[in-house]
Amino acid sequence: MNASKAKANLLKEEGNKHFQDGDYKEAELLYSKAISKDPTEAKFFTNRAMTRLKLQSWDACIDDCIKAIELDSDNMKGYYYLAQAQLALHHPNEAMNSAVTAYHQCIKTGSSSTASVSALVLQAKKEKWEAKERARIRRRSDLLRELEDGLQQVALYERKNINARKENGELSESDAREEEDELEASTRHKLDELRSVFAIADPENMQKREVPDYLIDNISFTVMHDPVITKNGHSYDRSTVLDHLRRSKTDPLTREPLQIQDLRPNLALKEACENFLEENGWAVDW
């Protein structure tokens, strides 16, 4: 290892210490210095991306993830952090693609992060579906669309005001993040209340459509048709878990040993899935 790479690794280790202490700005600075010493190491970019997630620097995080993936196309963390930043920017389609890629990398390598990545895929798929639902409901009502746009405009104005106060020194970085989080939560609450009012007025067309988590397969992320249960109590769709077991004799989520003979039909869950699909045909495309 040459002197420049050795210095870069020392800077990375120092950055790790600051990250563990919650000093994300200093960690970001140290990872940046490591990158300047050795811009060919993908891990330096994923470390800085992870830090930028904590700092809510979404665009900068995405830049780091893309660079890490360019350096290492099998970089699971690059795709995992990329999906999180894309979700934060309300790009669920892109986040879904990134999260699924990270999930496949986990399965291929037997990563201990499989459960966390699986949860992120499901979150991205939910947000992707919710975006479609919002668009469907908005098309049903011009009034709802106008009211939602008005709330979003107010939120945009408030967000700009927070940024201006931060740049003027009236707000610290942490205080600005706290106000932005409160604004985001408040806006979501107002939008949900508004949609609820319209749903009550026209339940057939305006009601929000959702799939319960327990009906969703954690491998294909679709509604299960023939669920089976493992000895540890995890349920999967039979076809997807059998396909997985042909490649790896482990539980997809826990990575514990799993054999085909350990699987048992989950009859109660199968009945619940069939009843839900019968009453909610749209869920086939969820």
VENKAJO-V65294 format. One record per helix or strand of 2 or more residues. SS is the DSSP state (2 for helix, 1 for strand). FROM is the first residue (numbers start at 1). TO is the last residue. If there is no record, write none. Layout:
BEGIN
((SS | FROM | TO) (SS | FROM | TO))
END
This chain:
BEGIN
((2 | 3 | 20) (2 | 24 | 37) (2 | 42 | 54) (2 | 58 | 71) (2 | 76 | 88) (2 | 92 | 109) (2 | 114 | 140) (2 | 142 | 167) (2 | 173 | 201) (2 | 203 | 206) (2 | 213 | 215) (1 | 227 | 229) (1 | 235 | 237) (2 | 238 | 247) (2 | 260 | 262) (1 | 264 | 265) (2 | 267 | 279) (2 | 281 | 285))
END
